[in-house]
Amino acid sequence: VFAANSSEATTPFLAGYVDTGIPWQAWSQATLDKAAASNRPVLVVIGYSTCPFSRRLRTHSLQDPALTSFLKNNFVCMLVDADDNASLANLVLDFQPVLGSPPSYPAMLWVLPTGKPYHIHKFATKSGFTPEGIMESATKALKIWQSKDGYAAMLGEDTLARLAPLEKIDKQRPPMTPEIVFDRAYTVINQFFDITHGSVSSGKNFPSACQLKMALRLAEVFPEDSFRRKQLRQIVGTCLAKMRDGAIRDALDGTFHQYSEKPNWNGPHSEKSLVDQAMIASAYLDAARHLQDESFRATAFALLDTVLANWKTSSGLFRHAETAFVGEDWIGPSPFIAPWFTWSLGEINQLLDPEEAKILIHCHGIMSRGNMPPSLYMPEFKDRANVLYSASSPAETASALALPPAV
């Protein structure tokens, strides 16, 4: 419980929410029992410290006295750090689409004292982060709970039923064998592989380092000349090459953004985490060894060199993330891509000499109108709507500009 002060909160994310004035409780069976005893539904808020939208919820939406008073007087309020409780956070991500909201953070949902979710707030709307919009959702959640016909309980049951597998488990099915596990793992990886964009995830494109490392190890269980072994290696090589050449990799320092907002890798969500850098570097090193591709090794070492040089604090510890927070002088809602990761054609021409600028403009596909995916563009970017990705290889650029290959 960290209702009173930040010293009782176990993570920076939890400590940050203390000043909202809401008596936040930790997720636990004891808190659910407390909700049952007081005959109140549970409000669950989940986010993480480097998420700009979790910060926006705290610093703007939950600073409204009328809203916070309504929430603390009518609900048992739980706060969960997604980085600290990954299993619960992943479960909530699964629940969100079932309840009618895209999987994202922060998440705000209402659950029964039994833990079954029955209502959700949709942040992805025009009024999603306004106190009025949240108040409307909270009022509806309370009315559902107070209905005399058990409507909240029915909604909770329905949510679980729709999330559960459609097929009943056959208890007579023979036990799983390694061969069956390998076959199913191969099927799942192949099913999610997008050869166009080089991805093994759907929707928002995450650098799925764990899946790629698993695919490399799975390839080893199949015979050397088998189609499955070759295909799994091709999937890993394609994904890592597309990630390296996309804007999700910071072209200036070699580190990786947390994910891409779109299926391709050119809509980088600005924050970067230390854990991601470690896992991604490990995936590139594994691929360099298994696929005999030295360019992957170079990518891994460039990433690790930057982390060792720039992420270490004066105390000897490493920062756990670089954030996507946008300065207070930014007008309008916080963009997915922070302004310091975008460029204008004029800036490129100002920073570099004409010959260098010509090479970079061709290599990265820089345009006066910007190369950012249209769905991510915000008017506030104006002409600063270029992200740095490899639109053309060095060899292709040299050929197009009639330059020596070494350039």
C-alpha positions as CSV (number, residue, x, y, z in Angstrom):
1,V,0.0,0.0,0.0
2,F,1.3,3.4,-0.9
3,A,-1.6,5.6,-0.1
4,A,0.1,8.2,2.0
5,N,3.6,9.0,0.7
6,S,6.2,8.1,-1.9
7,S,8.5,6.3,0.5
8,E,6.0,3.4,0.6
9,A,6.0,3.1,-3.2
10,T,8.4,0.5,-4.6
11,T,9.1,2.1,-8.1
12,P,9.5,5.6,-9.5
13,F,6.2,5.2,-11.5
14,L,4.2,4.4,-8.3
15,A,5.9,7.2,-6.4
16,G,5.0,9.8,-9.1
17,Y,1.3,9.2,-8.6
18,V,1.2,9.9,-4.9
19,D,0.6,13.6,-5.5
20,T,-2.7,12.9,-7.3
21,G,-4.3,12.7,-3.8
22,I,-5.9,9.3,-4.6
23,P,-5.3,6.6,-2.0
24,W,-3.7,4.1,-4.4
25,Q,-3.4,0.5,-3.3
26,A,-1.1,-2.2,-4.6
27,W,-2.6,-5.1,-6.7
28,S,-3.2,-7.9,-4.3
29,Q,-5.8,-10.4,-3.0
30,A,-5.9,-8.4,0.2
31,T,-7.0,-5.3,-1.7
32,L,-9.6,-7.2,-3.7
33,D,-10.9,-8.5,-0.3
34,K,-11.1,-5.0,1.0
35,A,-13.2,-4.0,-2.1
36,A,-15.5,-6.9,-1.5
37,A,-15.9,-6.0,2.2
38,S,-16.7,-2.3,1.4
39,N,-19.0,-3.3,-1.5
40,R,-17.1,-1.2,-4.0
41,P,-15.7,-1.9,-7.5
42,V,-12.0,-1.7,-8.2
43,L,-10.4,0.9,-10.5
44,V,-7.1,-0.4,-11.9
45,V,-4.6,2.0,-13.6
46,I,-1.6,0.5,-15.3
47,G,1.3,2.4,-16.9
48,Y,5.1,2.7,-16.6
49,S,7.6,5.5,-15.8
50,T,8.9,6.4,-19.3
51,C,5.5,6.3,-21.0
52,P,4.6,10.0,-21.9
53,F,0.9,9.2,-21.8
54,S,1.1,7.7,-18.4
55,R,2.8,10.9,-17.3
56,R,0.2,12.9,-19.1
57,L,-2.6,11.1,-17.1
58,R,-0.8,11.9,-13.9
59,T,0.2,15.5,-14.5
60,H,-2.9,16.7,-16.3
61,S,-6.0,14.4,-16.1
62,L,-5.6,13.4,-12.4
63,Q,-4.9,17.0,-11.2
64,D,-8.6,17.8,-11.4
65,P,-10.0,17.9,-7.8
66,A,-13.6,16.9,-8.9
67,L,-12.4,13.8,-10.7
68,T,-9.9,12.6,-8.1
69,S,-12.6,13.1,-5.4
70,F,-15.1,11.0,-7.3
71,L,-12.6,8.2,-8.0
72,K,-11.4,7.9,-4.4
73,N,-14.9,8.1,-2.9
74,N,-16.5,5.5,-5.1
75,F,-13.8,2.9,-6.0
76,V,-10.9,1.0,-4.4
77,C,-8.1,2.4,-6.5
78,M,-5.2,0.2,-7.6
79,L,-2.1,1.3,-9.3
80,V,0.2,-1.1,-11.2
81,D,3.7,-0.5,-12.7
82,A,3.7,-2.5,-15.9
83,D,7.5,-2.9,-15.7
84,D,7.2,-4.3,-12.2
85,N,4.3,-6.6,-12.8
86,A,4.7,-7.8,-16.3
87,S,2.3,-10.8,-16.0
88,L,-0.6,-8.7,-14.9
89,A,0.2,-6.0,-17.4
90,N,0.2,-8.5,-20.3
91,L,-3.1,-9.9,-19.1
92,V,-4.6,-6.4,-19.2
93,L,-3.3,-5.9,-22.7
94,D,-5.2,-9.0,-23.7
95,F,-8.3,-7.7,-21.9
96,Q,-8.3,-4.3,-23.6
97,P,-9.5,-5.4,-27.1
98,V,-12.2,-7.6,-25.6
99,L,-13.5,-4.5,-23.7
100,G,-13.4,-2.4,-26.8
101,S,-10.1,-0.5,-26.5
102,P,-6.8,-1.0,-28.4
103,P,-4.0,-2.5,-26.3
104,S,-1.9,0.4,-25.0
105,Y,-0.7,2.2,-21.9
106,P,-1.9,3.8,-19.8
107,A,-4.8,1.4,-19.1
108,M,-7.7,2.3,-16.9
109,L,-10.3,-0.4,-16.2
110,W,-12.8,-1.4,-13.6
111,V,-13.0,-4.9,-12.2
112,L,-15.2,-6.7,-9.8
113,P,-13.8,-7.7,-6.4
114,T,-13.3,-11.2,-7.9
115,G,-10.8,-9.6,-10.3
116,K,-13.0,-9.9,-13.4
117,P,-12.9,-6.8,-15.6
118,Y,-16.3,-5.3,-16.7
119,H,-15.6,-1.7,-18.0
120,I,-12.7,0.2,-19.6
121,H,-11.8,3.8,-20.3
122,K,-10.9,4.5,-23.9
123,F,-7.9,6.9,-24.0
124,A,-7.8,6.8,-27.8
125,T,-10.6,9.2,-28.2
126,K,-10.7,13.0,-28.6
127,S,-11.7,13.5,-24.9
128,G,-9.6,10.5,-23.7
129,F,-7.2,12.4,-21.5
130,T,-9.6,15.1,-20.3
131,P,-11.0,15.0,-16.8
132,E,-14.5,15.2,-18.3
133,G,-13.9,12.2,-20.5
134,I,-12.5,10.1,-17.6
135,M,-15.4,11.3,-15.4
136,E,-17.9,10.0,-17.9
137,S,-16.3,6.6,-18.0
138,A,-16.1,6.4,-14.2
139,T,-19.7,7.4,-13.8
140,K,-20.8,4.7,-16.2
141,A,-18.6,2.1,-14.4
142,L,-20.3,3.1,-11.1
143,K,-23.8,2.9,-12.6
144,I,-23.1,-0.6,-14.0
145,W,-21.9,-1.7,-10.6
146,Q,-25.0,-0.3,-8.9
147,S,-27.5,-1.9,-11.3
148,K,-29.7,-4.4,-9.5
149,D,-29.8,-7.1,-12.1
150,G,-26.2,-8.2,-11.7
151,Y,-25.2,-6.6,-15.0
152,A,-21.6,-6.0,-13.8
153,A,-21.1,-9.6,-12.9
154,M,-22.5,-10.7,-16.3
155,L,-20.1,-8.4,-18.1
156,G,-17.2,-9.8,-16.1
157,E,-18.1,-13.3,-17.0
158,D,-18.6,-12.4,-20.7
159,T,-15.2,-10.7,-20.8
160,L,-13.5,-13.9,-19.6
161,A,-15.6,-16.1,-21.9
162,R,-14.6,-14.1,-25.0
163,L,-10.9,-14.1,-24.0
164,A,-10.9,-17.9,-23.4
165,P,-10.1,-20.3,-26.3
166,L,-13.1,-21.2,-28.3
167,E,-12.3,-24.9,-28.4
168,K,-12.7,-26.9,-25.3
169,I,-9.6,-28.7,-24.1
170,D,-9.7,-32.4,-25.0
171,K,-8.7,-34.2,-21.8
172,Q,-8.1,-37.4,-23.8
173,R,-5.4,-35.7,-26.0
174,P,-2.1,-37.4,-25.7
175,P,0.7,-35.6,-23.8
176,M,2.8,-33.0,-25.5
177,T,6.1,-34.3,-27.0
178,P,9.1,-32.2,-27.9
179,E,8.3,-32.8,-31.6
180,I,4.7,-31.3,-31.1
181,V,6.1,-28.3,-29.2
182,F,8.7,-27.6,-32.0
183,D,6.1,-28.0,-34.7
184,R,3.6,-25.6,-33.0
185,A,6.4,-23.0,-32.2
186,Y,7.4,-23.1,-35.9
187,T,3.8,-22.6,-37.0
188,V,3.3,-19.6,-34.7
189,I,6.5,-17.8,-35.7
190,N,5.7,-18.4,-39.4
191,Q,2.1,-17.3,-39.0
192,F,3.2,-13.9,-37.5
193,F,6.1,-13.3,-39.9
194,D,5.5,-10.3,-42.2
195,I,8.1,-10.6,-45.0
196,T,7.3,-7.1,-46.3
197,H,8.1,-5.2,-43.1
198,G,10.3,-7.8,-41.4
199,S,8.3,-8.4,-38.3
200,V,7.1,-11.2,-36.1
201,S,4.5,-9.1,-34.3
202,S,1.1,-7.7,-35.3
203,G,-0.2,-4.1,-35.1
204,K,2.5,-1.9,-33.5
205,N,5.9,-3.3,-34.4
206,F,8.0,-4.2,-31.5
207,P,11.7,-5.3,-31.8
208,S,10.8,-8.9,-30.8
209,A,14.3,-9.9,-29.6
210,C,13.1,-12.9,-27.5
211,Q,11.1,-14.3,-30.4
212,L,14.0,-13.9,-32.8
213,K,16.4,-15.5,-30.4
214,M,13.9,-18.4,-29.9
215,A,13.5,-18.8,-33.7
216,L,17.3,-19.2,-34.1
217,R,17.4,-21.9,-31.4
218,L,14.3,-23.6,-32.9
219,A,16.1,-23.7,-36.3
220,E,18.8,-25.9,-34.7
221,V,16.3,-28.7,-33.9
222,F,15.6,-29.2,-37.6
223,P,18.0,-31.0,-40.1
224,E,20.6,-28.7,-41.7
225,D,19.2,-28.8,-45.2
226,S,15.5,-28.8,-44.1
227,F,13.1,-26.1,-45.4
228,R,12.1,-25.2,-41.8
229,R,15.6,-24.5,-40.7
230,K,16.3,-22.3,-43.7
231,Q,13.0,-20.5,-43.4
232,L,13.5,-19.7,-39.6
233,R,17.0,-18.3,-40.3
234,Q,15.6,-16.3,-43.2
235,I,12.9,-14.9,-40.9
236,V,15.4,-13.8,-38.3
237,G,17.8,-12.3,-40.9
238,T,15.0,-10.4,-42.6
239,C,13.6,-9.0,-39.3
240,L,17.0,-7.9,-38.0
241,A,18.0,-6.3,-41.3
242,K,14.7,-4.3,-41.6
243,M,15.0,-3.2,-37.9
244,R,18.6,-2.0,-38.4
245,D,17.7,-0.1,-41.6
246,G,14.5,1.5,-40.2
247,A,14.1,4.6,-38.1
248,I,13.4,2.6,-35.0
249,R,17.2,2.4,-34.8
250,D,18.6,5.8,-34.0
251,A,20.9,6.6,-36.9
252,L,23.0,8.9,-34.7
253,D,23.9,6.6,-31.9
254,G,22.9,3.1,-32.9
255,T,20.4,2.5,-30.1
256,F,16.8,1.3,-30.6
257,H,13.5,3.0,-29.8
258,Q,11.0,0.9,-27.9
259,Y,8.7,0.1,-30.8
260,S,7.3,1.5,-34.1
261,E,3.8,3.0,-34.2
262,K,3.2,1.3,-37.6
263,P,4.0,-2.1,-39.2
264,N,7.1,-0.7,-40.9
265,W,10.0,0.5,-38.7
266,N,9.7,4.2,-39.6
267,G,7.4,5.4,-36.9
268,P,9.6,5.2,-33.8
269,H,8.1,5.7,-30.4
270,S,10.6,7.9,-28.9
271,E,11.4,6.2,-25.6
272,K,14.3,3.7,-25.3
273,S,14.8,1.2,-22.5
274,L,18.0,-0.4,-21.1
275,V,16.4,-3.8,-21.1
276,D,15.5,-3.5,-24.8
277,Q,19.1,-2.5,-25.7
278,A,20.5,-5.6,-24.0
279,M,18.0,-8.0,-25.5
280,I,18.3,-6.5,-29.0
281,A,22.1,-6.6,-28.8
282,S,22.0,-10.2,-27.7
283,A,19.7,-11.1,-30.7
284,Y,22.1,-9.5,-33.2
285,L,25.1,-11.3,-31.6
286,D,23.2,-14.6,-31.8
287,A,22.3,-13.9,-35.5
288,A,25.9,-13.0,-36.3
289,R,27.0,-16.4,-35.0
290,H,24.2,-18.5,-36.5
291,L,23.9,-16.7,-39.8
292,Q,27.6,-15.8,-40.2
293,D,26.7,-12.2,-40.8
294,E,29.3,-9.8,-39.6
295,S,27.1,-6.8,-40.2
296,F,24.9,-8.0,-37.3
297,R,27.8,-8.1,-35.0
298,A,28.8,-4.6,-35.9
299,T,25.2,-3.4,-35.2
300,A,25.3,-5.1,-31.7
301,F,28.7,-3.5,-30.8
302,A,27.7,-0.1,-32.0
303,L,24.6,-0.3,-29.7
304,L,26.5,-1.6,-26.7
305,D,29.3,1.0,-27.1
306,T,26.7,3.8,-27.0
307,V,25.1,2.4,-23.9
308,L,28.4,2.0,-22.1
309,A,29.6,5.5,-23.0
310,N,26.4,7.5,-22.6
311,W,23.9,5.7,-20.3
312,K,26.2,5.3,-17.3
313,T,25.6,7.7,-14.4
314,S,28.2,9.4,-12.2
315,S,27.3,6.8,-9.5
316,G,28.3,3.9,-11.8
317,L,24.8,2.7,-12.4
318,F,23.0,2.8,-15.7
319,R,19.9,4.7,-16.5
320,H,17.0,2.3,-17.1
321,A,15.6,4.4,-20.0
322,E,15.7,7.5,-22.1
323,T,12.3,9.0,-22.0
324,A,10.0,10.4,-24.6
325,F,8.9,13.4,-22.5
326,V,8.3,16.5,-24.5
327,G,9.2,19.9,-23.1
328,E,6.6,22.2,-21.6
329,D,7.0,24.6,-24.5
330,W,5.5,22.0,-26.9
331,I,2.0,23.2,-28.0
332,G,-0.7,20.5,-28.3
333,P,-0.8,16.9,-27.3
334,S,2.4,14.9,-26.8
335,P,3.5,13.4,-30.1
336,F,4.5,9.8,-30.5
337,I,7.8,10.9,-32.0
338,A,9.6,13.5,-30.0
339,P,10.7,16.5,-32.0
340,W,14.4,15.9,-31.3
341,F,14.2,12.7,-33.4
342,T,12.9,14.5,-36.5
343,W,14.6,16.7,-39.0
344,S,13.8,19.3,-41.7
345,L,15.5,19.5,-45.0
346,G,16.7,23.0,-44.0
347,E,18.4,21.7,-40.9
348,I,20.3,19.0,-42.9
349,N,21.5,21.6,-45.3
350,Q,22.6,23.9,-42.5
351,L,24.5,21.3,-40.5
352,L,26.4,19.7,-43.4
353,D,28.4,20.9,-46.3
354,P,26.6,20.6,-49.7
355,E,28.3,17.3,-50.7
356,E,27.6,15.6,-47.4
357,A,24.1,16.9,-47.3
358,K,23.4,15.5,-50.8
359,I,24.6,12.1,-49.7
360,L,22.6,12.0,-46.5
361,I,19.4,13.3,-48.2
362,H,19.6,10.5,-50.7
363,C,20.6,7.8,-48.2
364,H,17.8,8.7,-45.8
365,G,15.1,9.8,-48.2
366,I,14.9,13.3,-46.8
367,M,12.2,15.4,-48.4
368,S,11.0,19.0,-48.0
369,R,7.5,17.7,-47.0
370,G,9.0,15.1,-44.8
371,N,9.3,11.3,-45.0
372,M,7.4,10.5,-41.8
373,P,4.4,8.1,-42.2
374,P,1.3,10.4,-42.9
375,S,-0.6,8.7,-40.1
376,L,2.0,9.9,-37.6
377,Y,2.3,13.5,-38.8
378,M,1.1,16.3,-36.6
379,P,0.7,19.9,-37.7
380,E,3.1,21.0,-35.0
381,F,6.0,19.3,-36.8
382,K,5.6,21.7,-39.7
383,D,8.5,21.0,-42.0
384,R,10.4,18.9,-39.4
385,A,8.8,15.7,-40.5
386,N,11.8,13.5,-41.6
387,V,12.9,10.5,-39.7
388,L,16.3,8.9,-40.3
389,Y,16.1,5.5,-41.9
390,S,18.0,3.7,-44.7
391,A,16.0,4.6,-47.8
392,S,19.0,3.7,-49.9
393,S,22.1,1.6,-49.2
394,P,25.5,3.3,-49.3
395,A,26.3,1.4,-52.5
396,E,23.0,2.5,-54.1
397,T,23.6,6.1,-53.0
398,A,27.1,6.1,-54.4
399,S,25.9,4.7,-57.7
400,A,22.9,7.2,-58.0
401,L,25.1,10.2,-57.2
402,A,28.1,9.0,-59.3
403,L,30.4,8.8,-56.3
404,P,33.2,6.4,-55.5
405,P,31.8,3.2,-53.7
406,A,33.9,4.0,-50.6
407,V,31.9,7.2,-50.1
